[in-house]
Amino acid sequence: MNAESEDEGVVVGRNAVRELLKSGRDIDKIFVQRGEREGSIVVLAAQATERNIPLVEVDKVKLDKMTGGANHQGIVAMAAQKQYCTVEDILAIAAERGEKPLIVISDGITDPYNLGALIRCAEGAGAHGIIIPKRRAVGLTPAVTKSSAGAIEHMAIAKVTNIAATVELLKKKGVWVFAAEA
């Protein structure tokens, strides 16, 4: 993926587009591969039409170019990029649910597919949010969105300058901190 597609808010693949539609986030348009529509693409196209989201039929070559060759499964959405939240927002989510905070803090993940998998796992485990560093790690790119299989749409993600300072802040707020290393 190039930086240009990241700025455009490209969401790639059937699961990611399905979750994007569920999230209610603004979608500019959805591109579907020209030809016979089959399986979940029919349902996704119908949902887009219901929400008055422009549906554009394009050739496979155009989808390949838009996604940098990623496996788009015949569908690509153009949406506003996922907004980062603050650590306080994540704590507020836990408080609203009446639960103790479960926050995943990752440091140094540079592979977008690994971050996507982490988001998927955190969402499945019921985490209230994820904290990632601003530097020396991958941000929220279309590849992360795709590899999260849509879980990114349901996860609060904060980007912080200093992980160590953030951990100290969480400790002061009474959050227990556990660490693991590969």
VOPAGU-2260 file (C-alpha; in pm, 1 decimal, decimal comma):
REM VOPAGU-2260
SITE   aa  ch    i         X         Y         Z
SITE  MET   A    0       0,0       0,0       0,0
SITE  ASN   A    1     123,1     345,0     -71,7
SITE  ALA   A    2      73,8     647,5     150,8
SITE  GLU   A    3    -166,2     794,2    -101,0
SITE  SER   A    4    -420,1     513,9     -55,9
SITE  GLU   A    5    -382,2     543,3     321,5
SITE  ASP   A    6    -483,0     909,8     307,8
SITE  GLU   A    7    -782,2     828,9      89,5
SITE  GLY   A    8    -933,4     592,5     350,2
SITE  VAL   A    9    -943,2     280,2     137,0
SITE  VAL   A   10   -1119,0     -15,5     303,8
SITE  VAL   A   11   -1044,7    -341,5     123,1
SITE  GLY   A   12   -1228,4    -675,7     119,0
SITE  ARG   A   13   -1570,2    -816,8     201,5
SITE  ASN   A   14   -1538,0    -852,6     580,5
SITE  ALA   A   15   -1380,4    -510,2     624,5
SITE  VAL   A   16   -1646,6    -340,8     409,4
SITE  ARG   A   17   -1925,4    -529,0     592,4
SITE  GLU   A   18   -1799,2    -405,3     929,0
SITE  LEU   A   19   -1752,2     -54,1     790,5
SITE  LEU   A   20   -2118,0     -52,3     682,6
SITE  LYS   A   21   -2222,0    -178,1    1029,7
SITE  SER   A   22   -2018,2      92,6    1203,1
SITE  GLY   A   23   -2223,7     375,3    1053,4
SITE  ARG   A   24   -1908,3     568,5     961,1
SITE  ASP   A   25   -1936,7     798,0     658,8
SITE  ILE   A   26   -1861,2     620,5     331,3
SITE  ASP   A   27   -1793,8     825,7      18,6
SITE  LYS   A   28   -1846,3     543,2    -231,3
SITE  ILE   A   29   -1805,6     171,5    -281,0
SITE  PHE   A   30   -1634,1      18,5    -583,4
SITE  VAL   A   31   -1738,5    -331,2    -691,0
SITE  GLN   A   32   -1584,4    -547,0    -959,3
SITE  ARG   A   33   -1776,2    -537,5   -1286,8
SITE  GLY   A   34   -1946,4    -860,9   -1388,8
SITE  GLU   A   35   -2156,4   -1116,5   -1210,2
SITE  ARG   A   36   -2201,2   -1040,2    -841,8
SITE  GLU   A   37   -2204,8   -1337,2    -612,7
SITE  GLY   A   38   -2222,5   -1421,1    -243,7
SITE  SER   A   39   -2181,9   -1147,9      13,9
SITE  ILE   A   40   -2111,3    -880,0    -248,4
SITE  VAL   A   41   -2483,0    -884,9    -340,2
SITE  VAL   A   42   -2575,8    -816,6      24,5
SITE  LEU   A   43   -2310,1    -545,3      64,0
SITE  ALA   A   44   -2424,0    -372,8    -255,5
SITE  ALA   A   45   -2785,2    -378,5    -132,2
SITE  GLN   A   46   -2682,2    -227,7     203,8
SITE  ALA   A   47   -2489,1      46,3      24,1
SITE  THR   A   48   -2790,9     124,6    -192,7
SITE  GLU   A   49   -3017,1     141,1     115,8
SITE  ARG   A   50   -2782,7     397,0     272,1
SITE  ASN   A   51   -2759,9     597,8     -53,0
SITE  ILE   A   52   -2387,9     525,8     -84,8
SITE  PRO   A   53   -2278,1     553,9    -450,0
SITE  LEU   A   54   -2195,1     212,3    -594,3
SITE  VAL   A   55   -1942,5     221,2    -880,3
SITE  GLU   A   56   -1874,0     -78,4   -1104,4
SITE  VAL   A   57   -1510,4     -96,1   -1216,3
SITE  ASP   A   58   -1276,7    -346,8   -1378,0
SITE  LYS   A   59   -1058,2    -576,1   -1167,6
SITE  VAL   A   60    -752,1    -384,8   -1290,6
SITE  LYS   A   61    -884,8     -61,8   -1132,1
SITE  LEU   A   62    -946,3    -239,5    -797,5
SITE  ASP   A   63    -597,0    -392,6    -812,8
SITE  LYS   A   64    -447,6     -46,6    -868,8
SITE  MET   A   65    -652,1     110,6    -586,6
SITE  THR   A   66    -539,1    -155,3    -338,7
SITE  GLY   A   67    -177,4    -188,0    -446,0
SITE  GLY   A   68    -239,8    -548,1    -546,4
SITE  ALA   A   69    -398,6    -654,9    -215,6
SITE  ASN   A   70    -667,0    -925,4    -223,9
SITE  HIS   A   71    -972,6    -700,0    -254,6
SITE  GLN   A   72   -1227,5    -981,7    -308,4
SITE  GLY   A   73   -1406,7    -763,2    -564,3
SITE  ILE   A   74   -1500,1    -476,1    -331,9
SITE  VAL   A   75   -1332,0    -157,0    -206,4
SITE  ALA   A   76   -1486,4     126,4      -4,0
SITE  MET   A   77   -1365,7     484,3      23,2
SITE  ALA   A   78   -1429,9     613,4     373,2
SITE  ALA   A   79   -1307,4     868,9     619,5
SITE  GLN   A   80   -1001,5     728,1     796,2
SITE  LYS   A   81   -1059,4     582,5    1142,9
SITE  GLN   A   82   -1024,9     854,7    1402,9
SITE  TYR   A   83    -781,7     800,4    1687,6
SITE  CYS   A   84    -914,4     858,5    2036,5
SITE  THR   A   85    -740,8     948,2    2363,5
SITE  VAL   A   86    -643,3     723,0    2653,5
SITE  GLU   A   87    -911,7     904,2    2855,5
SITE  ASP   A   88   -1169,6     804,7    2591,8
SITE  ILE   A   89   -1073,7     438,6    2637,0
SITE  LEU   A   90   -1106,2     468,8    3015,3
SITE  ALA   A   91   -1446,8     633,4    2965,6
SITE  ILE   A   92   -1564,1     339,1    2751,5
SITE  ALA   A   93   -1480,3      99,6    3036,1
SITE  ALA   A   94   -1655,1     325,5    3288,4
SITE  GLU   A   95   -1968,7     347,5    3069,5
SITE  ARG   A   96   -1982,4     -31,4    3059,7
SITE  GLY   A   97   -1928,3     -52,3    3437,0
SITE  GLU   A   98   -1614,9    -262,3    3384,0
SITE  LYS   A   99   -1253,3    -241,5    3487,9
SITE  PRO   A  100   -1043,4    -123,5    3192,4
SITE  LEU   A  101    -891,6    -385,2    2964,5
SITE  ILE   A  102    -644,8    -202,1    2742,4
SITE  VAL   A  103    -394,6    -359,0    2504,0
SITE  ILE   A  104     -73,2    -158,4    2468,3
SITE  SER   A  105     147,1    -250,0    2175,3
SITE  ASP   A  106     494,6    -116,0    2114,3
SITE  GLY   A  107     697,9    -153,7    1798,1
SITE  ILE   A  108     459,8    -344,5    1571,0
SITE  THR   A  109     576,2    -249,3    1221,8
SITE  ASP   A  110     385,3    -511,9    1021,3
SITE  PRO   A  111      29,0    -397,2     938,5
SITE  TYR   A  112     -97,4    -756,5     930,1
SITE  ASN   A  113      28,5    -817,9    1284,9
SITE  LEU   A  114    -143,7    -501,4    1409,5
SITE  GLY   A  115    -464,7    -607,0    1233,2
SITE  ALA   A  116    -446,0    -948,0    1400,9
SITE  LEU   A  117    -386,5    -781,1    1738,9
SITE  ILE   A  118    -692,4    -558,3    1689,8
SITE  ARG   A  119    -899,1    -864,6    1597,0
SITE  CYS   A  120    -785,6   -1053,0    1906,9
SITE  ALA   A  121    -832,6    -754,1    2138,6
SITE  GLU   A  122   -1185,9    -697,7    2009,3
SITE  GLY   A  123   -1265,9   -1066,8    2053,8
SITE  ALA   A  124   -1132,1   -1061,1    2410,1
SITE  GLY   A  125   -1351,8    -762,7    2500,5
SITE  ALA   A  126   -1077,9    -501,2    2528,1
SITE  HIS   A  127   -1197,2    -143,8    2565,6
SITE  GLY   A  128    -916,4      -6,7    2351,0
SITE  ILE   A  129    -566,3     -33,7    2212,7
SITE  ILE   A  130    -276,1     205,7    2260,4
SITE  ILE   A  131      -7,5     231,0    1992,0
SITE  PRO   A  132     301,0     454,6    1967,3
SITE  LYS   A  133     326,4     748,6    1726,9
SITE  ARG   A  134     674,5     653,4    1610,4
SITE  ARG   A  135     856,9     334,1    1512,3
SITE  ALA   A  136     531,5     143,8    1458,9
SITE  VAL   A  137     262,5     104,1    1194,3
SITE  GLY   A  138     -44,1     328,5    1209,8
SITE  LEU   A  139    -398,0     259,2    1090,6
SITE  THR   A  140    -349,5     182,0     722,9
SITE  PRO   A  141    -580,6       7,2     476,8
SITE  ALA   A  142    -374,9    -311,2     523,9
SITE  VAL   A  143    -439,3    -294,8     900,7
SITE  THR   A  144    -810,2    -241,8     837,4
SITE  LYS   A  145    -824,1    -538,9     599,3
SITE  SER   A  146    -627,8    -773,4     824,0
SITE  SER   A  147    -843,5    -681,4    1124,1
SITE  ALA   A  148   -1140,0    -825,8     925,5
SITE  GLY   A  149   -1345,4    -525,0    1030,5
SITE  ALA   A  150   -1270,7    -541,9    1405,2
SITE  ILE   A  151   -1103,6    -200,1    1376,7
SITE  GLU   A  152   -1449,9     -46,1    1333,8
SITE  HIS   A  153   -1543,6    -151,8    1687,4
SITE  MET   A  154   -1217,4     -75,3    1867,4
SITE  ALA   A  155   -1105,5     252,7    2024,0
SITE  ILE   A  156    -742,5     316,6    1930,8
SITE  ALA   A  157    -521,3     580,1    2088,9
SITE  LYS   A  158    -187,0     690,8    1946,8
SITE  VAL   A  159      55,8     823,0    2209,5
SITE  THR   A  160     395,8     987,8    2200,7
SITE  ASN   A  161     546,2     801,4    2495,8
SITE  ILE   A  162     436,7     447,3    2588,2
SITE  ALA   A  163     627,5     447,7    2919,7
SITE  ALA   A  164     463,4     773,7    3031,8
SITE  THR   A  165     124,5     636,7    2930,1
SITE  VAL   A  166     180,5     321,4    3135,8
SITE  GLU   A  167     271,0     539,3    3437,2
SITE  LEU   A  168     -44,3     748,4    3384,6
SITE  LEU   A  169    -256,9     432,7    3374,3
SITE  LYS   A  170     -92,6     303,6    3694,1
SITE  LYS   A  171    -173,7     633,0    3870,3
SITE  LYS   A  172    -536,1     588,4    3761,8
SITE  GLY   A  173    -543,2     245,7    3930,3
SITE  VAL   A  174    -506,2      30,6    3617,9
SITE  TRP   A  175    -305,8    -287,0    3672,5
SITE  VAL   A  176     -36,1    -338,0    3411,8
SITE  PHE   A  177      91,7    -675,2    3289,8
SITE  ALA   A  178     361,0    -717,0    3025,3
SITE  ALA   A  179     454,8    -988,8    2780,1
SITE  GLU   A  180     740,2   -1018,3    2536,5
SITE  ALA   A  181     802,0   -1257,3    2250,7
